Amino acid sequence: MHILCATDFSRAATAAADVAAAIAKKMKLPLRLVHCAQTPVMMGELPVVPMDDTLFREELKKESDRLRTKGVEVSEELRHGNASHEIIAAATEQPARMVVLGSYGKGMAERWLIGSVAERVAEAVPTPALVVREADLLLTWLAGESTLRLLCGVDFSAPADAAIVAVKVLAGLGQVEIEAAYVRSADDPMTSGDARSIRGREVSERMKELLGDVPVTVHVRDVTTQPAVEFLHTADEQRSALLVVGTHQRHGLRRLAEPSFSRGVLAHAATNVLCVPSAAGAQETRVPSIRRVLVAMDLTEPCAETIRHARSLLPSGGALRFIHVCHEPSRGINPVIASEVYFDHSLATARARKEAEEKLNSLPRALMCAPGIAITSEVLTHHDIAVAICDAASRFGADVICMGTKGRSRTGVAFLGSTVQAVLARAHKPVFVVTPPLE
């Protein structure tokens, strides 16, 4: 393992290299310093003249020697080609504990077209990437001269959990003041007056589960524009010196279809950003624990067996959320062309939602209550029930999805219901399927 630092010998890169050296020294790891020389593009049939690397190698050696005076082992490497591609390749070829890069401001026109090298690298490397924008704040902290105020983005996803694990590593490098921010999306089904406090408790529990008994201040914000903007507003208010965010590292069309929270933070943050991919959290070898179970219920059949099995997954306590999804007309239905059908379906959906809420509220108290288990419930409407269940599991931060199936014969058990099959095909969480006893 080592700390990888990319440099172009600019002022921003030099400051980032100082931070990388300080981190390497704290972690007792070698520092790998990489410079990428841009390969010239030749047009037509002109002869290709080999590049003279002498100047680059001299600069790289000079910078390496400077960093060695800080008491850290340094290796230097000169690469050729596209800078972001080569840095990503360097981080992939040899496992790195962290990638450190400098960043400098760019106009939005250029960023929209090509983005910055730091942003492209941070969104693609399989290891945490630190984009340094205010080096002095990090250097004084690493020297033990100040407390680092850091803000971690939490949304109960795998990348967010990886970010929390990275915060735990940072806490071992120096004195830190940890804050967490959860931005409630516009489609958050929890709209009651105490929804913010419930989300705050859930975030606190998640942080405690992954960090242990470390003091954490939690902020819950309602999104008014983009989640990244609300997160950055919180960072400005709290004067955070380091922002820690997880990234799904989406590529291609998925990146266009699903706006990236981490990309928004990387592009607009004025301070330092640590971007953590979900793969970084997978490096932890701890045995996964089940603390949050989402129970999807049909309510047309007795669900006591499903609830009992769901409770059995939480012998040490945790959180259960019961959900029922009412089918609603597809958003693709044109109410002008099919107004009567659309209206009838809407009324049926409203009636089904009311009935489902009454059934959830009338479940036996003895069945619902369990020591040490917090229970919540909600009724959703969606045109695709499996999608709604998976989305609800993601919002809740479920460790397991628990579902029942109606099969009552050997054939019925072998061929699960279509909703269960759709959830199994789509879910990124383990799915616990409860089958009824054979008759």
Secondary structure as UniProt FT lines:
FT   STRAND          3..6
FT   HELIX           11..27
FT   STRAND          31..37
FT   TURN            44..45
FT   HELIX           54..68
FT   TURN            69..71
FT   STRAND          74..80
FT   HELIX           83..93
FT   STRAND          98..102
FT   HELIX           108..113
FT   HELIX           117..122
FT   TURN            123..124
FT   STRAND          129..132
FT   HELIX           135..142
FT   TURN            143..144
FT   STRAND          148..153
FT   HELIX           158..171
FT   TURN            172..173
FT   STRAND          176..184
FT   TURN            186..187
FT   TURN            193..194
FT   HELIX           195..211
FT   STRAND          216..222
FT   HELIX           227..238
FT   STRAND          242..247
FT   HELIX           253..257
FT   HELIX           261..268
FT   STRAND          272..277
FT   HELIX           278..281
FT   TURN            282..283
FT   STRAND          292..296
FT   HELIX           304..312
FT   TURN            315..316
FT   STRAND          318..327
FT   TURN            331..332
FT   TURN            335..338
FT   HELIX           339..361
FT   HELIX           365..368
FT   TURN            371..372
FT   STRAND          373..382
FT   HELIX           385..396
FT   STRAND          400..404
FT   HELIX           410..414
FT   HELIX           418..426
FT   STRAND          431..434
//
